[in-house]
Amino acid sequence: MLIKQSKKPIAKKSKTPISKIQRQIWDECKRIIRAKYGNTCYTCGKTGLEGSGWHTGHFIPKGACGAFLKYDFRNLRPQCYFCNINMGGNGTAFYRNMVEREGQEYVDKLFQDKNITLKAYDHYLKILEEYKLL
C-alpha cells in the first residue's frame, strides 16, 4: 500500500515591495537634499520654500536617468513647485546652474553615469541603508 505524502509549498521569503522601498528612499533624499542646500530653488532662486512648494527636483529627469541616478544626490536639488512641476524641471536653468556651480566635468560625469544599468531592487536596498545613516 502506497501512502501519498502531501506536498507543502516551499515558503518564500517575502520581499518588501519595491514601491515601499522607493518611498522610503525618496523621503531620505528629500531630507538630505533640503538639509544640504536649504530652501532656495536651484533653478530660479526663489527663497523661503516650504511645505508642498518645496520640491526636490532631478537634473536628469527620473524617467530618463535609470535606477542608478534616480536617487543619487549629485542629480538632485531643491526646486520650487513652479520650476519642478509647471516648467517640467526648468531644464535649461538647471543645466546652466549645474555647469556654473559644479563644473562641466561634473555634468558630463552625470550624463555618463546615466548609462549604468543594474538590478534596481538590490541597489535600492543598499542605498536606503546608507541614506538612513546620513
N, C-alpha and C positions, 0 to 999 in steps of 0.2 A: 504494500500500500504506500503510495506516494503522498507525502504531506506537502501541501503547497504553502510556501512561505510568502507572506505579504511583503511587498517591496515598499519601503518607505522612501519618499523622495529625499534626496540629499538636501540638507538645509543650506541655503545660500546665505552667504554673509551679506547683509543688507548694506547698500551703499547710500550715502547721503545724496539726495537728488542734486544734480549739478546746478539747478536753478537756485537752490538754497545756498550753496557754496558761493555762487556768483553774487547773490545779495549781500552775503557777509563780507566778501572781499570788497565790494563797492562801498559798503559802509566804512570799512577801514581806509580805503583810498580817499574818500571824502574827508574823513577826519584828519588824515596825514597831510593831504594837499592844502587844506584850509589852515592847518597849523603852520605849515611851511611858508605859504605865500600870502596869507591874510585874506581880507575881504574886499580886494580890489580886482575888478575884471581885467584879466590879462590882455584882452583884445581891444577894449575901448577905454579902459582906465577909470570906469565908474567906481566910486568908492562907497563904503558903507553897505556892502551886500549883506543880506541876512535872509533867513528863512527860505521860502521857496524861490526867492530871487537870486539865491547864491548857489550856482551850479558848479560842477566840476566837469570841464569840457575836455574833449580829446583833440589833440593836434591832428593826428592821422585818425579820421573817423573810425569809430569802433567797428563798423561794418566792413571796413577795408583793412584794418590793421592785424587781424588774426588774434589767436589766443595769446601769443607771446607778448604783444604790446597792449592788449586791451586794458590791462590793469597796471601797466608799467608807469611809474612816477615820471619818467622822462617825457611821456606822452600826454600828461595830464596837467591842467592848470585851472585856476578858478575863473569862472565866467559869470556874467550877469545873464538873467533869463533871456533878455532881448538878443544878445550875441549868440548864445548857445542854441536857442530854440528858433526864434524868428529869423535869424540870419544864418541858420544852418551851421553854426560854429564859427562864423566870421573868418573863414579860412585865409583870406588874403592878409588881414591884420594879424592873425595868429602866426602865419608864416613869417611875415616881416619882423614881428616881435621876437620870435624864436631865433631868427638869424642875428638880429641886433643884440639880444641879451645872452644867447647861448653860443652863438657862432655857427658858421656854415658846416663845419665838420660834425658838430652835434646833430644838426638837422639831417645831414647826409647819412649818419650812422643810424638814425631812426628809420629812414627810408630803406636802408639796407636790412635792418632787423625786421622790418615788415614782412620779409620773405621767409622768415624762420617758421618752420612747421613743427608741431609737437602734439603730444596727446594732451588735450585740454584738461581733462579731469585730473590727471596726476599733477600737472603744472599748477592748477588752481588750488589743490590741497596744499602743495608746498608753499605757495606764496601767501595763502591765508595764514598759515602758522607763522611765517616770517613777519607779516604785517601786524599781527596781534602783539608781537614783541616790541614794536616801534612806538 
